[in-house]
Amino acid sequence: MSIAESSASVEVSELTPEEAAAVFDRIVRSALNLSGEQFLADLDAGMFDDVEPDAHPGLLDVLMALPLVR
């Protein structure tokens, strides 16, 4: 049986902007020990412009979650 033939159902629910911000904040706190708000302020101030994401554990996870709030 192929995936196309399966009868599995998938549900999608959209996050409100507040829920998305809360999820982003949890990701940032667990990955970088910063608040989501502080990370965004640092990002806007250019603190991560010359930073290689792979060189800082957790940064890539946060950058991948950025579309939740931007």
C-alpha positions in Angstrom: 0.0 0.0 0.0 1.4 3.4 -0.9 1.0 6.6 1.0 -1.5 7.8 -1.5 -3.7 4.7 -1.0 -3.7 4.9 2.8 -6.7 6.2 4.7 -4.8 8.1 7.3 -6.2 11.5 8.1 -4.3 14.6 8.9 -5.6 17.6 10.8 -4.2 21.0 10.6 -4.9 23.8 13.0 -3.6 27.3 12.7 -2.0 29.1 15.6 -3.2 32.5 16.7 -0.5 35.2 16.7 -0.4 34.9 20.5 0.0 31.1 20.4 2.7 31.4 17.7 4.6 33.9 19.9 4.4 31.6 22.9 5.7 28.6 20.9 8.6 30.8 19.6 9.4 32.0 23.1 9.5 28.4 24.3 11.9 27.4 21.5 14.2 30.3 22.1 14.2 29.8 25.9 15.1 26.1 25.5 17.7 26.6 22.7 19.4 29.9 23.8 18.2 30.7 27.3 16.8 34.0 26.1 13.2 35.2 25.8 11.8 35.3 22.3 11.4 39.1 22.6 15.1 39.5 23.6 16.2 37.3 20.7 14.2 39.4 18.2 15.7 42.6 19.6 19.2 41.2 19.4 18.5 39.9 15.9 17.2 43.3 14.8 20.3 45.0 16.4 22.5 42.9 14.1 24.0 40.7 16.9 23.6 37.6 14.7 24.6 39.0 11.4 28.1 37.5 11.2 27.3 34.4 13.3 27.4 30.9 11.7 24.3 29.2 13.0 26.0 25.8 13.1 28.7 27.2 15.4 26.1 28.0 18.1 24.0 25.1 19.4 20.3 25.9 19.2 20.6 28.9 16.9 19.5 27.0 13.8 16.5 25.7 15.7 15.5 29.3 16.6 16.1 30.6 13.1 13.9 27.8 11.6 11.1 28.9 14.0 11.4 32.5 13.1 8.5 32.4 10.6 6.2 31.8 13.6 6.7 35.5 14.5 7.9 37.2 11.4 
